[in-house]
Amino acid sequence: MKRIAFYGGSFDPVHRGHLEIAQKLTKDFAFDEFVFIPAFHAPHKKDLKPTSAFHRYAMLCLATRNTEKISVSKMELEAPQMPYTIETLMRLKKENPKDKIFFVMGADSWTEITSWKEWEKVLTTVNIIAVTRPEYEIGVSHITDEIRDRIIDVRGKNAHSEKQDNAIYFTDAVQINISSRHIRKNVQDGSDPWEKLVSVEVAKYIKKYDLYG
């Protein structure tokens, strides 16, 4: 049985915080594989238009090409219709029946989880890891008592001690306060240096294709 983590999101663009999450969680949770799954477009964010899937996928591939155990999947990009997260999770379970599946989300996704389709099923189908951010309060008042009882707070602890299946883990393994939105804004208005917030390859790609300008 392999332990596989899947990290879904827009990654618009992928930044150093995303990469550190992948590397740190792979170590702390002893993952055999860590897979980024860029969304074609988040169904619950219909009012926001992301950068093309091709560019976001390409930047992820550049950022992870020399990282051990970390890869990028095109499964949502190649789906005939925009899949919801629950549909992706059910497909992952079907394709990896003998493996222990984890789904990684950021603090912002956790905060808006009740807007997701079948959100309670999302939080009980596989193991969930919610990664906190510095100066970002991660609450539980928006979820049900049944879901709240599944939470295992491993902030400041060793995640290897996990015992429960299909649990929800809160971790502070990565303490980097970076957002893709902030990077896009900085690229657009040139107000602050942004190149150091992404990998060298991603910075070159953004400049080459004049993204976010």
N, C-alpha and C positions, 0 to 999 in steps of 0.2 A: 504494500500500500504506500503510495506516494502522498506527500503533503504539498498541495498546490494552492497558491494564492492568485486570485484574479483581481486586478485593480481597474475598475471601470471609471470613465470620465471623459470630458472633452479634450483635456490636455492641450489647451489653446493659448499659449504653447506649453509643452512639457518644460518644467524648470528643475532647478537643483533640489528643491524640496521634494518633488515627486521621486526623483532618483534616490535620494537618501532614504525615503520611506521604503522603497523597494529593497535597497541594500540592508537597511537596519532590520526590517521585519523578516527578511529571509534568514538573517542570522538569529534573531531573537526567538522566532517561532520554528526554527529548523525546517524551513521549506526546502523541498527538492526543486521546485520551480516557482517562479514569480512571473506572472503574465499581465502585461498592460493590455486593456481592451478599450481602444478609443471608440467613442460612440459616433455614429454617423450624425445624429442630432438627438439630444436628450428629449424624449417625447413630452416630459413635463415642463420643458423650457421652450415652448413653441414661439414665444415672443422674442427669443434671442437667436440671432443667426450666427453660427460659428464659422470660423475659417474652414475652407474646403477640407473634406476628409483626407484627400490625397496629401495636402501639406502637413496636416497634423500627424498622419501616419508616418510620413517621411521623416519628420523631426523626431518622433519617438524612436524610429529605427536608427537614426544617427546617434541619438543620445545613449542608446543601450547596446550598440554593436560590439563593444568590448567588455561587457559586463557578464560575469559568470552567472548562470542560472536564471538570468532575466531576459525575457523575450517580449515580442509584440504580436498580438493576434488581430487578424482582419475579420473575425467572425461577425461582428456587428456591421462592419462596413460593406460586407458582401451579402448580407441578408437581403432577401427580396423586398421586405418591408422593414420599416424602423422597428426594431424589437424593443420591448420594455425590458427592464432589468430582470423581472421575474421570469420572462421567457428565456433570457440568456442563461439564468441560473439553472433552469430546468434542463436546458440543452447541455450545459456543462456537467450536470449530474448524470445525464444519460450517456454522455461520451466518456465519462471517467467514473464508471460505477464502483470501482474498487478503491478509489482514492478519497482522501479527506480534503474537502473543498473549503476554502476560505474566500470571502469576498471583502475587499478593502474599500473603505470610503473615508473621505475627509470629514472634518467637523462640520463644514457647511452642508454637506450632503446629509449628515445625521440630523441636523437641525430642520431640514426641509423634507425629511423622509416620509412624513404623512401625506405629502402631495404625490407620492409615487403610486403607480398602479399596484394594487394588492400588497401594500407596504408591509402588512403584518406577515404575509407569506414570505416576502423577501427576507425578513428578519428571522424566520424560523426554518427556512429551507436548507441553508448551509450555515457554516460558522461565519460570523461577521466580525471585522476588526474596524473600529472607529478610531481614527488617529486624531488626537487633539492638536490644537495649535496654541502657541504662547498668547496669552491675553485674550483667549477666546473661550468663553464659558460653554461647556458642553452639558446641556441639561437633559432631564428625563421627564419633565412635566407634560410633554406633548405625546407621550406614548402610554399604552395601556399597562395595567398592573401585571398582566401575563407576560408582556414583552419585558417589562422592567425586571422581572424575576430572573430573566435569562442573562442579565448583565454580569460580567466578571471584570472587575476593575483591576487591571494589572499595571496601572501607572506606578512607576517606581519599583516594579516587581519583576521577577523572572517569568516570562510567558511560558517557559517549558513546563511549568507545573500544572498546566491545564488538564482537566479531567472530564469536563462535560462536553457532550456532542451538541452541535448546532447552538453554540453559545454566542453571546455578543461581548466582545472584548473592547474595553476602553484602554488605549495605550498612549503614553506620552513619549514613546521611543524616539521621536524626531521633534526637535524643538527649533524649527525654522519657520519664521512667519513670512512666507512668500505667497503671493497669489498671481495667477495668470492674468487676472483682470488688471492688476497693478502694472504688470509688465506691458500689457497691450497699451495702457494709457501712457506709460512712459515712452514707449516707442513712438506713439502718435504725436505727443506734444514735446518730446525731447527735454522734459523737465528734469529728469534724473538719469544717471547712468543705469542701464538695465542689463548690459552684456554680462556682467558678473553673476547675474541671477539665473543664467542658463548656461549650458555647456558651450564650449567654443564652437563646435560644429553647428549647434542650433542657432547661435548668434549669427554665424556666417550665412546660414540658410535664410534667416529672417531678412537680412540685408540684401541678399541676392535676389529674392523674390518680392522685395518691398512689401512685406506683410505688416499689417497693423498701421501703416502710414496714413 
